[in-house]
Amino acid sequence: MSRNYGLGTRDMASAGRIALASSAAQREMSFSTVDTIADRWRKFTQYAKDHGIGRMERVTEGFAIKYGKSLAAEVKDKEKSEAYAQNLVSAVNTVMHLVRPEWKTVSPTQDCKIKSRCTIRTEIPNGTDRAVADRAITALRDAGLTHAAAVAELARELGVRSKEASLLDASRSLREAQVRGVIVISDGTKGGRPRELVITDQRQLTALTRASSLQGRERALIPAGQNWKSYREGQLREGRELLQAHGINGYHDLRSAYACDRYQVLTGQPAPVFGAPITDRELDKQVRMQLAQELGHARIDIISEYIGGRGK
C-alpha cells in the first residue's frame, strides 16, 4: 500500500482532507464540516511533522494522546480554550477513523486530561446592554471594519454565528424577510443543517438592510477577493479584538445577548443568568428547545451556555 493509505498524496494534511471529502461525497458529513475538520487536522499534522511523523500509518493512539496532552498544557496556560482543544483532538479521531476503522477513540478529557468545558453561563453577556453593543458596533464602523460591524450586528439581532453571518446572502434574506417574514440560514451552519428564523422586530430588518447595502453585488458579506479563511484571519479577527476593547467578549457573546432577549420575550421572565428564579420549568424547557432551533443547535443543554442553567 502506498503512503497515507493510498489516498494519492504524500502530504498528510492533504490526505486527511481527501478522506474527509470522500466521506462528504457519500453524504456522511457536510462539505462545510469537511473544511472545519480539515483545518483542525492540519494543525495536528504540523505537530506530527515536528515530532518526526510524516505519514498516517505511523500515527498511533498513544501519539494522539501525547498531542492532546500538549493541548491540555496550552489550555492550562490560557493559550487555547477547553472547547477548541477538545475539538482539535476530535478532528484527529474523525480522520483516523476514516482511514483506520479499528482506531480506538482518544478521549480529550479522560486520555488527554483537557479540562471539561463549562457549558453553563454564569456571567451576563455585555451585549444585552443595547448601549454597550451599539457603541461597540459603531466603533467597528468608525475603524473601517464595516463587514465585521455587519457580522456583529447580525449576531446581536438574529443570533447567527459569525461564519453564518459572513456567508449570508443578506440581499436575498432581506427579500425573504419582507415577503415571508422568515429567512433561511443555510451557509456556514454547524453540521450543514439549514434552519428558518422568524423575523420579529424592526431591528432585525435594519440589520439585514445595512448588510445588504454593504454586500452590493457580491454573493455574501465576505468582501470581494477574499475567502472565508482569509477573511476570518483578517478583518473578522480585528473586529473581535476591537469588540473586546469595548467590553464585548466576541461575536458569540452577541449571540448570547440575542438568546437572553428572546428568552425574556418568550417567557416574560429574565434569563436565568440574571439571577432570576425559573417559575415555570415546563415553559423554560419549551423555550430552550425553541432557542436551540433558532441558534442552530441539536441539543437544548447547550442553551445553558447562552442564558444560564436550569438549577435544581
C-alpha positions, 0 to 999 in steps of 0.5 A: 500500500502506498503512503497515507493509505493510498489516498494519492498524496504524500502530504498528510494534511492533504490526505486527511482532507481527501478522506474527509471529502470522500466521506462528504461525497457519500453524504456522511458529513457536510462539505462545510464540516469537511473544511472545519475538520480539515483545518483542525487536522492540519494543525495536528499534522504540523505537530506530527511533522515536528515530532518526526511523523510524516505519514498516517500509518505511523500515527498511533493512539498513544501519539494522539494522546501525547498531542492532546496532552500538549493541548491540555498544557496550552489550555492550562496556560490560557493559550487555547480554550477547553472547547477548541482543544477538545475539538482539535483532538476530535478532528484527529479521531474523525480522520483516523477513523476514516482511514483506520476503522479499528482506531480506538477513540482518544478521549480529550478529557479522560486520555488527554486530561483537557479540562471539561468545558463549562457549558453553563453561563454564569456571567451576563453577556455585555451585549444585552446592554443595547448601549454597550453593543451599539457603541461597540458596533459603531466603533467597528464602523468608525475603524473601517471594519464595516463587514465585521460591524455587519457580522456583529450586528447580525449576531446581536439581532438574529443570533447567527454565528459569525461564519453564518453571518459572513456567508449570508446572502443578506440581499436575498434574506432581506427579500425573504424577510419582507415577503415571508417574514422568515429567512433561511440560514443555510451557509456556514451552519454547524453540521450543514443543517439549514434552519428558518428564523422568524423575523420579529422586530424592526431591528432585525430588518435594519440589520439585514438592510445595512448588510445588504447595502454593504454586500452590493453585488457580491454573493455574501458579506465576505468582501470581494477577493477574499475567502472565508479563511482569509477573511476570518484571519483578517478583518473578522479577527480585528473586529473581535479584538476591537469588540473586546476593547469595548467590553464585548467578549466576541461575536458569540457573546452577541449571540448570547445577548440575542438568546437572553432577549428572546428568552425574556420575550418568550417567557416574560421572565429574565434569563436565568443568568440574571439571577432570576428564579425559573417559575415555570420549568415546563415553559423554560424547557419549551423555550430552550428547545425553541432557542436551540432551533433558532441558534442552530443547535441539536441539543437544548443543554447547550442553551445553558451556555447562552442564558444560564442553567436550569438549577435544581 
